[in-house]
């Protein structure tokens, strides 16, 4: 039985890493910048096409037919290339991002759009506020439980243990809907020394919880990773947990 528990902890850590990659992709601004760049290039191409056609018409009006013909051929050729690239980027590529299996079997995809840690204060417990969004096609019921905050002075990726009996967050998220929530980590009261160690990079403050969401129509469950580390350099004061972090059940000893 103990090896099986340890495997479960490793599997859960793997599930966190896998679903976390989806959240990173959702919050990554690179696709948006790529779309802007491609749109700018297409505008330039079609402006160039308009210039070529204008030159061709001007030559035809001067009865310079051969010159007008070649300018016109160049315009049509450039127009064809631009149309082909536009079809690929705005028709084929989006279709590849949503394969037929996903479209024929719609499901919810719940992600954290952003998670923000309130400014740490001595004598208070940490609070994380977040925005959840369902980028899928069906309604989802979200549960975040066993929220735990752990202060560690060992800088290596730890084996984190969930606490039971902590506050629970529940909500229902419709497709495209954004829901705001928060988690209070009130079992831990911070001190000035703890905050100084964190800011001097001599300790780590981990925030983690069991997150999952259920597809309302089918009842299928999906993991919703919730694992962050305090980082004073970030505007949100949070970064994702390291890939080496593992999780264990309450009361389960180190393996």
Secondary structure, DSSP 8 states (H G I E B T S, - for coil): -HHHHHHHHHHHHHHHHHHHHHHHHHH-SHHHHHHHHHHHHHHHHHHHHHHHHHHHHHHHHTT-HHHHHHHHHHHHHHHHHHHHHHHIIIIIHHHHHS-HHHHHS----EEEEEEEE----TTS-EEEEEEEEE-SSS-EEEEEEEEEEEEES--S--EEE--SS---EEEEE-TT-EEEEEEEETT----HHHHHHHHTTS-EEEEEEEEEEEETTT--EEE--EEEEE-TTSTTSEEE--TT-EEE-TT----
